[in-house]
Amino acid sequence: MSESKSVGLRIPDEILTEINSRIGIEGRNRSEVILALIQRGLGLKPVSQSNEMVERLEEIEKKVALLEDVHQRLHSVEQTLRQPSKRFSQERTPSTCK
């Protein structure tokens, strides 16, 4: 991206509220969200936008893979816990309980 300049401006509360809501959704800071909205409004496509999306998609794919691994491990633990314990069963037989 080319060199950028700082610009101060006044924004109505309802617009700022909308911008702030996009910060969490888009995972960007306020300046990035405002810049993207301006570029979109001017019909410009940011060069870095597609790269950022690919990077974010890769991060999401890593997180999904991690969640799938955790899910698989939890399922395995759940199956193990559902199996009756041989030791517990042997300890509770009538011959051992006097």
C-alpha positions as CSV (number, residue, x, y, z in Angstrom):
1,M,0.0,0.0,0.0
2,S,1.2,3.5,-0.7
3,E,2.1,6.0,2.0
4,S,-0.9,7.1,4.0
5,K,-1.9,10.4,5.7
6,S,-3.9,10.9,8.8
7,V,-7.2,12.6,8.3
8,G,-9.5,13.8,11.1
9,L,-13.3,14.0,10.5
10,R,-16.5,14.1,12.4
11,I,-18.8,11.1,12.0
12,P,-22.5,11.0,13.1
13,D,-23.1,8.5,16.0
14,E,-25.3,6.1,14.0
15,I,-22.5,5.8,11.3
16,L,-19.8,5.3,14.0
17,T,-22.0,2.6,15.6
18,E,-22.3,0.8,12.3
19,I,-18.5,1.1,11.8
20,N,-17.8,-0.2,15.3
21,S,-20.1,-3.2,14.7
22,R,-18.1,-4.1,11.6
23,I,-14.8,-4.2,13.6
24,G,-15.8,-7.4,15.4
25,I,-17.4,-9.0,12.4
26,E,-14.6,-8.3,10.0
27,G,-11.7,-8.7,12.5
28,R,-10.1,-5.4,11.5
29,N,-9.4,-2.2,13.4
30,R,-11.5,1.0,12.9
31,S,-9.1,2.6,10.4
32,E,-9.1,-0.5,8.2
33,V,-12.9,-0.8,8.3
34,I,-13.3,2.9,7.4
35,L,-10.7,2.7,4.6
36,A,-12.4,-0.4,3.1
37,L,-15.8,1.3,3.2
38,I,-14.4,4.4,1.5
39,Q,-12.7,2.3,-1.1
40,R,-15.9,0.3,-1.7
41,G,-17.9,3.6,-2.0
42,L,-15.5,4.9,-4.5
43,G,-15.5,1.7,-6.5
44,L,-11.9,0.9,-5.7
45,K,-10.8,-2.6,-4.9
46,P,-8.0,-2.7,-2.3
47,V,-5.1,-4.8,-3.5
48,S,-4.5,-6.2,0.0
49,Q,-8.1,-7.2,0.4
50,S,-7.9,-10.5,-1.5
51,N,-4.6,-11.3,0.3
52,E,-6.2,-10.5,3.7
53,M,-9.1,-12.8,2.9
54,V,-6.9,-15.6,1.9
55,E,-4.9,-15.2,5.1
56,R,-8.1,-15.1,7.2
57,L,-9.5,-18.1,5.4
58,E,-6.3,-20.0,6.1
59,E,-6.6,-19.0,9.8
60,I,-10.2,-20.2,9.9
61,E,-9.3,-23.5,8.3
62,K,-6.6,-24.1,10.9
63,K,-9.1,-23.4,13.7
64,V,-11.6,-25.7,12.1
65,A,-9.0,-28.5,11.9
66,L,-8.1,-27.9,15.5
67,L,-11.8,-28.0,16.6
68,E,-12.3,-31.2,14.6
69,D,-9.3,-32.8,16.3
70,V,-10.6,-31.7,19.8
71,H,-14.0,-33.1,18.9
72,Q,-12.6,-36.4,17.8
73,R,-10.6,-36.6,21.1
74,L,-13.6,-35.8,23.2
75,H,-15.6,-38.4,21.4
76,S,-13.0,-41.0,22.1
77,V,-12.9,-40.0,25.8
78,E,-16.7,-40.2,25.9
79,Q,-16.7,-43.7,24.4
80,T,-14.1,-44.8,26.9
81,L,-16.1,-43.4,29.8
82,R,-19.3,-45.2,28.6
83,Q,-17.6,-48.6,28.7
84,P,-18.2,-50.3,32.0
85,S,-15.0,-50.5,34.1
86,K,-13.9,-54.1,34.6
87,R,-12.2,-53.3,37.8
88,F,-15.3,-51.6,39.2
89,S,-17.5,-54.5,38.1
90,Q,-15.2,-57.0,39.8
91,E,-15.1,-55.0,43.0
92,R,-18.9,-54.9,43.2
93,T,-19.6,-58.6,42.7
94,P,-21.5,-60.3,45.6
95,S,-18.6,-62.6,46.3
96,T,-16.3,-59.6,47.2
97,C,-18.9,-57.7,49.2
98,K,-19.2,-59.3,52.7
